[in-house]
Amino acid sequence: MTTAAMTRVDRCVCFDVSFRELKAYVDETGCDREGLTARFGCGRGCAMCVPYIERMLETGRTSFDLIAPTPPTVGEEDGDTPA
C-alpha cells in the first residue's frame, strides 16, 4: 500500500460506515449531518469523522486527504486556556 493510499479517509471508523454510503443516504433523503448521526451514529464515537462529513456535504466528495491535526496553543496541552 502506498503512503498516499494510507492517508486517504473514506469512512467513519468507529461505526465502519463509508462516506460513499453516507452520501447516497443524503442524496436519497436530503438529511443533514445531524440526520446522518441519528441514522448511522457517525460523529458520536471519537468524532474524528465530523470534519470529513461536513466536507462531504459541502463538496459531494467521498474520499479525502488526511486533515492534519491542529497543534494546541500554549497552555492547552494541560487543559489550561491562555490568559
Long-range contacts (C-beta under 8 A, 24 or more apart in sequence): 7-65, 7-66, 8-63, 8-64, 8-65, 8-66, 9-49, 9-52, 9-63, 9-64, 9-65, 9-66, 9-67, 10-62, 10-63, 10-64, 11-49, 12-40, 12-41, 12-42, 12-43, 12-45, 12-49, 12-53, 13-45, 13-46, 13-48, 13-49, 14-41, 14-42, 14-44, 14-45, 14-46, 14-49, 15-40, 15-41, 15-42, 15-44, 15-45, 17-41, 17-42, 18-62, 19-52, 19-53, 19-56, 19-61, 19-62, 19-63, 19-64, 20-62, 22-53, 22-56, 22-62, 23-56, 23-60, 23-62, 26-56, 26-57, 32-57, 33-57
